[in-house]
Amino acid sequence: MISLQQAKVHYNDAGTPVSELFGDIYFSDNGGLDETDYVFLHKNQLPERWSTHPRPFFHIAETGFGTGLNFLLTWLRFRQYKAQSTTCQRLYFSSFEKFPFSKTDLTKALAAWPLLAELTNLLIESYPVALPGPHRMIFDNGSVVLDLWLGDVNELLPQVPAQNKVDAWFLDGFAPSKNPDMWQQNLFNQMFRLSHSTTTASTFTCAGFVRRGLNDAGFSARKTKGHGQKREMLIATAEQAEELSAAPSEQITVIGAGVAGINAAFALWRKGLKVQLLCADEAAGMGASHNRQGAVYPNLHATYDLMSSLSCQSFLYARQFYANWLEKLAVAAQWCGVLTLACNDNLAKRQHKILQQAFASSGLFSSFTKEQASEIAGLTLPYDGLFFPSAGWLCPQDYCQQMANWLSSQGVEIIYRTQVQQITEREHYCELETSAGTLQAITVILATGAELNALNYQESFPLRKIRGQVSHLQSQTMTPLKTVVCHQGYITPAHQQLHCVGATFDRSNGHSEVLEADNQQNLDLVNQTLGQPDWFEDVEVISAKAGLRATVPDHMPVLGQQKQLWRFGALGARGLTWAPLLAEVLACAIMKEPLPLTVQQLDSIDIQRYLTHSTAE
């Protein structure tokens, strides 16, 4: 795992932040904004290039996020450009930072720039906790996207997907004499790998070894006039790199209107694609997404492995996404925190190991004794646990239906009561045999939950259907519950005077009828795990819902392409956490826009990991 250390800064007499590790300033004492405008924007021919760029998005990559000043000024300039033109629709800004600022220091450092105050506040609201890897933040209704890659740039760049071609490089960071570990030939080589024939680069330094390194990597670098009193700086072009490929613009048909399908339709619509959504039922969210309440929180392994990292990044993105949309859609939700109890030996050992890991100090969660846990929950609990303060619950069916209504109002074609019975691949399109007749689609996304293997389209993969039933309980003594409590099942605070308690886990039963025996199993699990608590004595089961979760053997999601068809699913019981980020990944993959995951993470969810294996067997 890439280790992170937060920046340690002090402020000089001019109020400029100074790195204690590198002994260098983060921006110029005089004219920091002017320097960014000149060195990085003007010398990369921005904003002029936005009007002539051949693709609907422009991608800037930066070495050294620091205070985010370069990003914020670029964002401001892009806003100003968008007020006059719509040629370039989206700005992607990827920045790498090994020593991220804390929110407190970031707020203080950026207070020096009142011109950027509004954008600064938006950045701070979305600024992630210090966890390694890429963190995607979306602003201005999707027109500005920040990917903050936390870790050593020379370790991270090889993990940036080849698809993430850069249009302009801001080669920033502390001076080569102060930070020699960053300024290596590997950096320049990776920059060229991610460039195309019209990519440009600029940097404040004019050091000879930097110019030679850029040239050796394939760039054409030269000196030019520096900013202010600085005599020279470097600019570079990448004419020898490969040509830029065109972005697709065809219609996309999404099959399935649960959490996966709805999020996929939204992400594709936001990228400017024409989207058609097919739903087998009379309304969205009628399958496994039909629960009253669903918890949103990350799944942590004992180490910060691929599952943990992807889950954390998905959770942070989901929280930002839902914060922006649930109020607009009037969807019931409560960010009351999630408490995970160490209620057996295995869970206690796992939580103990988690607390020994570097990411335990990230601020994502805290460790509490059973007394502290009881105070947080509002009910007496017999176990210690981990508390995720920014987690919580929302109503998944309500979300699916309200988002479907909103998408329909934005021009997305949604066809209900349409069961897809067969998919036939033609030379340039797919033919869909449905209960409403035959349809044609250029690109198809299958997001059908437990039916992801249906239709016998090409190879199948080892999808498991796991039945789960959630009981809806009425209780006076549980009323004080203030947070979601996860033991070997889970309990939610009341919504419309009912608590959700569940869920069963049945691999052998493939139907979704409500069973009284499963209600009793949910009650028994609470009593057995939590020692028959007094606050659970008066519970009454009012109703219940059952559905089929879809998983695969490695418990990672599935997202991948088979010619003209994509499959997106196997989200298990964590669809609300996984779906927003993975839908964004799907949309970017189709549109050939920068992906917010590492190469390893993409491989870990690619459907080909199963198809290749089955073919080899």
Secondary structure, DSSP 4 states (H G I P E B T S, - for coil): --------EEE-TTS-EEETTT--BSS-SS-HHHHHIIIIIGGGTTTGGGGT-SSSEEEEEEE--TTSHHHHHHHHHHHHHHTT--SS-EEEEEEEESSPPPHHHHHHHHTT-GGGHHHHHHHHHHPPPS-SEEEEEEEGGGTEEEEEEES-HHHHGGGS-TT--EEEEEE-SS-TTT-TTTS-HHHHHHHHHTEEEEEEEEES---HHHHHHHHHHT-EEEEEE-STT--EEEEEE-TTSPPPPPPP---EEEE--SHHHHHHHHHHHHTT--EEEE-SSSSSS-STT--S-EEE-----SS--HHHHHHHHHHHHHHHHHHHHHHHHT--EE---EEEE--SHHHHHHHHHHHHSGGGGSSS-EEE-HHHHHHHHTS--SS-EEEETT-EEE-HHHHHHHHHHHHHHTT-EEE-S--EEEEEE-SSSEEEEETTEEEEESEEEE--GGGTTGGG-S-----EEEEEEEEEEE-STTTT--SEEESSSEE---BTTBEEEE---BSS-------HHHHHHHHHHHHHHHTS-GGGTT-EEEEEEEEEEEE-TT---EEEEETTEEEEE--TT-HHHHHHHHHHHHHHHHHTPPPSS-HHHHHHH-THHHHHHHHH-
